[in-house]
Amino acid sequence: MVNPQTISVGWISAAIDQLVVHGVDRAALVAELGDLPAATGLPNRQLQLILARRLWHLVAELSNDALLGLKVGAGLPLQATNIVSLIMLHSPTVAAMARNAQAYQGLVSNSGFYSAREIAGGVDTAYKPEPAPIPQHPMQIDSILAVSLSLMRRAGPPDIHPVLVRVTAALSPHKSAYEDFFHCPVEMGSDEPGYVFSHDVLAQRVPNADPTLLGVLQAHGDTLLKAQNRLDQLAFTVRTAITARGSHNVSCAEVADDLGLGVRTLQRRLADAGTNFRHLCEEATMEEAERLLQQTDMPVPEIAHRLGYSEPSSFSRAVFNWFGARPTALRENAIPLASA
């Protein structure tokens, strides 16, 4: 299955709240991104990843605080991480805590994934963002590393410190502030963000961890992952059927018939997956627009016509509303909001 590239409402809602706490104007975010999600009701519902990518590029334009990503990551509440923080809290060792965080990360976000490898004296954990039309801004990566390490400190022994942290942010006068935050040397401008822990730290026991409760939490986490994967698979299958018929002129009834479902059944299942047929049609259209813009030399007006837009200007607005960039900028892979 292709990674659906989603992020939970609870996570992004908490990040937005922290951005506002640190001086970012919520109204300015709404003006550019539309109505922002609230975690009330369905905090675990998944949103399209591109919203988070656009959010951080916009934040970089609205704020001059180079350390904002660190501040937001450090301030995110445990509730923003779904059940993952509880599983970490009851893992027996720091090493197990790190493994479990990686195993259940999909419940929070598919924005990127951690991979760990043994090195002399410890374990090197690297974070690899998922490819997308809009790259992750260094501030967003800062926030991800900050919340990962902050959660480990809050859930485990208080003196957990890595040997080294690597960030993508360019070398700046703030290097010492990064090192003060992470309590270790920091490599700036890295192509492979992540951190290194010594074997001694990884072997530390997590105080008050309950192995019985851990088993219950992991079983529930496994159930949530399976349910989410089923919902993601449904949305992916529907989107594939939409693409096969042509995203700009397909009906819900036609796709429901292709899948052997009633229209109301399909609509209900999509609602359970946190999406709807119209959104998936738009997603399929924008996915095709991205492909045509970046992999062909077809003129923009011709692409607009092919995708069912009566005017190139309408197509341009739709692309901008989805990607935060005009078609020409997307074609050049030079997103205007990117200041990385």
N, C-alpha and C positions, 0 to 999 in steps of 0.2 A: 504493500500500500504506500502511496505517495504521502509524505508528511503533510498533514492539512495546515500546518503553520498557524496555530492558534495560540491564544493567551487567555487566561481566565479573567472574568470580570472582576473578581475579588482582588486580583493582583494589580491590574491596571487602575482600578478605582482607588486603591490604597496609594499607588504611586502618584496619581493626580492630587490626592489630598495632601501628600507630603510636598509636592511641588508648590501648592498654594500656600502651605505653611511657610515655605522658604521664599515667598515673595513673588511667585509667578501668578499673573493675573488669569483667573479662571475664565473670565469673559473673553479674553484674547484667545485662549485655547478653543473655546466654543465657537468663536467667530471663524476660526480657520478649519477646525476639525468637525464641526457640527456638535449636536448634543452628545455629551460625554457620558459613559456608562456609570451607573451606580450599582453598588454591590447588594443593595437591598433586594431580598427575594431570591435571587439566583446567583450567589457569589461565585459558584463554580461553573457557570455557563461560559462557554468559550467564544471569544471574539476573534476576528481576523487579525493576524499578527501585524499586518501593515499599519494598523492604527497605532500600535506602540512605536513602530519605527518612525512614523510621521510625527508623533507626539514629541519625541526627543529631539528631532531636527528642529522642530518649531521652538522648543524650549531653549535650544542653543541660540536662537535669534532673539528670544525675549529676555534672556538673562545673561549677565556678564560674569556670573559666579562659576568659575572653572571647576569648583569642587562640588557643584550641585548634585551630580550623580552620586558621589559618595554620601552626601547628606541624606538624600532620598533613600538610598539603599539601607543605610544604618537606621533610618527611622521607620521602616516598614514594620507593621505589627505582625506577630506570629500568625494571626488569622488570615493574612494575605497569602499564606503558603498552603492553604487547604489543610490536609492532614499531615503534610510532609514534616512540619516542625514538630508535631507530636511524636512521629516515628523517630525523628532524630533525638528527641528528648529522652526516649527510652531505649536507644541503642546502647549496647554494652560498652563500646569503646569509641574513641574518636574516629578510628578507621572505619568501623561499622557505621557510624553516623554519616561519614562522607559517602560511603557506598550506598546507603539507603536514600540519601538526598538525591543522588544521581539516578537511582532506580525508579523513584517516584516523581521525578521532575516534570514529566509530562502532564501531571495533574495541575501544574501551575502554568507552564509555558512550553511551547515547542520552538521558541525563538532561537535556540541553540542548545548544544549538548556538551557535557563534560566528558573527557576521556582521561584515564589515569595510567601512568606507566612508572615502573620501578626505576629509580636512579640510585646512584651511590649515596647511601645514608638516608634515603627517604623516598617519597612518592611525588611525582610531578603531575599535577592535574591541569589540563589545558581546556579552555573554553573555546568552542568553535561555533560561531553564529551560522544559522541556516542561510543559504543564499536567497536573496530576494531583490526585487527591483530597487528598493531603497535599502542601503546598507545600515547596519547598526552604527549609531553615532557613538563616539568614545564615551560620552556622558552616560549613555545607556549601559555600555559594558561596565563602566565604573560602578553603576548602581547594582548590576548583577553580581559582580565580585564582592561588593560591599555587603549586600544582604546575605550572600552565601557564608562569608566569614563571620559576620555579625551573628547569624543564627547559630553557628557552631559555638561561638563564645557564650551565647545566652543559653543554649541547650546543654553544653558540656562544661568541662572545667573552665574557670574564668581566665586562666592564663594561657589559653590556646593562641599561639602566634605562629604564623608561617615563617619559613626561612627566607622566602623571597616571594614577591608578588610582581606580576608583569601586567602592565596596562597598555592600551593602544593610544592613550592621550600622548601628544607630543611633549618632549622635554620642555619644561617651563619653570618659572620661578617658584612654582607650587610643588616641586618635587619633595621638598622637606615636609610639606603638609600631607602629602600622600604617605610618606614614611611614618609620620606621627600617627596617622589614622590606622595604618595596617600594622604598626609596631614592628617593622622589619624593612630591609632594603627594598626599593621598588625600581624595577626596570621600566623606563618610559618608552613610548613609541614602539612597543613590541607588536609583531605580527601574530603572536600566539599568546593572547592573554591567559592568565591563570595564576596558579600559586604552587609552592612547594612546601610540604610538611616533612619534618624529620620522622624517622621511625619511632623515636622516643615519644614525641607528641602523639602520634597516631596510636601508640600502645596505651595511652592513658585511659583510665576507666571513667565512664560518665557517671557522675554522682546521682544516686537515687533512681537509676534506671530500673524499670520493672520488666523482666523478661516475659512474664505472663501477659501483661498489658501490651507489650511490643507485638506479641503474636496476634493479638486481637486487632491491633491497629494495622498491621501489615495485611491481614486477611481483608480488612475493610478497604485498605488502599488498593489491593489487587482487584477487588470487586469494582471499585470506582474506575480503575484503569481499563478494565474489560468493558465496562459500560460506555466509557468515553470512546474507546476504540470502535465499538459498534456504531455509536452515533456518528463518529468521524467517517467511518466506512460508508454509512448511509449517505451522508452529505457528499462524499466523494463520488459514490455511484450515481447519485442524481445529477451531479455536475457533469459527469462523463456523458450521461444520456442527453443532457441539455446540449453539450458541445456537438454530439453526434448529429443532432437534429438541426443545429444552427441556433445559437443562443438568442438571436434577435427576433425570431419568429416561431418560437416553440411555446406550447401551452402546457400547463400543469397536467391537464387531462391526458395529453399525448404521452408525457413522460410516465405518469402513473400507469397507463396502459402498458407501456414498454416494460415496466417493472412488475407487472401483474398485481398492482395494488389499486384500491379505490382512491379517488382524489382526496377525500377527507382523511383516510388513513395515512396517505403520504404527507398531507399537510400537518397532521397531528405528530407524526414521527419527526418531521423536520423541526417543528416547534420544540419538541423534546431535545433536539440536538442544538437548540439555540439559534436556529436560522429559519429561513423561509424560501419558497420557490423563487420569488422575485430577486432576492439577494443572490441566490446561486446563479440565476441567469446573468446578473450584473457581473458576478465574479468570473463566470465563464467568458463573458464578452471582454472583460479587461485582461484576462489571461491571454486571450487570442490577440488582443491589441498589443500587449507587451511583446508577444512572439513576433508579430508582423513588424513592429517598429524596430526591434533589436536584431532580428535575424533575416530581414529582407530589406531591399531598397525601394519597396513599393511606396509611391507618394502618399502623403498623409490624407489628401482628399479621397484617394482611391480606397485606402483602408477604412475611412469613415463610411463610405458608401457600401463597402463589402460587409461591414458590421451593422448595417441597418440604420445609419444616421443620415438624415436628410441634408444636413449641413455640416461641413468640417468644424464650424465653430461649436456646434452641439457636441461633437465628438471630443473636441479639445477640452470643453468644460467637464465632460464626464471623466476623461483621463485625469484631469487635474484634481477633481473631487475624490478620485480613488487613490491616486499615487502621490498627490501633492506636487505634481510636475506636469508641464505641458508636453505634448507628444514629441516635439523636437528635442526637448531636454532629455526625455526618457530614451529617445533614440540614441542620443549621444552618451547616455549613461552618466549625465552630469546633472544630478538632482539639484535644483536651485537651493533647496533648504539645507543641503549637506554642507556643513562647515568643518567636516572632519579633516 
